Amino acid sequence: MKTEILKMLRETEDYISGQQICERLDVSRTAVWKVIRQLQDEGYQIEAVRNRGYRIVDIPDVMTREELESRMRTEWAGRNVFYYPETDSTNLRIRQLGDEGAPHGTLAVADMQTAGRGRRGRIWESPAGSSIYMSLLLRPDLLPGTAPALTLVMACSVAEGIMDCEDVKVQIKWPNDVIINGKKLVGILTEMSSQVDYIDHVVIGVGINVNMTGFPENIRETATSLRIETGHKVKRAPLIAAVMKRFEENYEIFLQTGDMSGLAEKYSRMLVNIGREVLVIGAKEPYKAYALGIDRDGELLVRREDGAEEKVYAGEVSVRGVYGYV
Ligand code: ATP
């Protein structure tokens, strides 16, 4: 009921009467009044005027299950939300929910992570009250080898979702970072639970630096936030909803072919590495190469200094600029 009332308040510019809410939801006036009080306690500024009703004046940066669910404009992505004021890692939460049978599209969101992770066991800085940490559960009917490309589908969706909400130009650093002005704004971590020939579930974790104003020493040079880049605070719930909307659309495109064919063009348009010298750091000795673009499996095609072309597999390596992070 709270989700519905929030939606109604947000969708009505003028006052909406208690009576109208009661009739639409078939609940008592007292029940409506109680929910309004709860919302006010959570920080929503709601005016209550005798004989006119309720009007929402200001929506602060609230993150609750109801706020998130009432924002979603999707069929399945992010429709079933689990919200945690604090958790170890949203990827761990979703993995557990996946094992327990949660449906495709279930989303875990946290205000803070105590064990936020990046690729290959690295740490993702996850302080409270300022950023987005979320993980999406997928149950794709695809072969396990296809899963790494889903990281690229998410990178594309996060980039588009951010640009839907804010007037900024973000880019993608292959395969999984979204960057702005050459600094890292978003990290994505995809994990999979599979058998040899089928995927049980995939977990895509996303960390977006939204309102952080500073970073620890070790990432100060390479990390940034939307607040630093735009100069203003950004509300998290609408941003999450925008990313889910884009992801749902892009995922449907991905499923049509089971690879990046339908998305490669727009992914490449946002790809910062394309046509640049990059440093491939990972499994083998680091080497310099020229980035040509991605193939339909989402691998990065590079030309080595001796002219040989090869594919770089996501998951194995980091790609850096020759002179720095990008
Ligand atoms: P790369 O090494 O190319 O940045 P990666 O994809 O291998 O990318 P991730 O797993 O995405 O790295 O992220 C982990 C790394 O990101 C950490 O090692 C750290 O350097 C950096 N990092 C950690 N927390 C944040 C944060 N909140 N914002 C930006 N960067 C962060």
Residues whose N, C-alpha, C, O or C-beta is under 5 A from the ligand:
A	BS01	ATP	G118 R119 R122 I123 W124 E125 K184 G187 I188 I219 A223 S318 V319
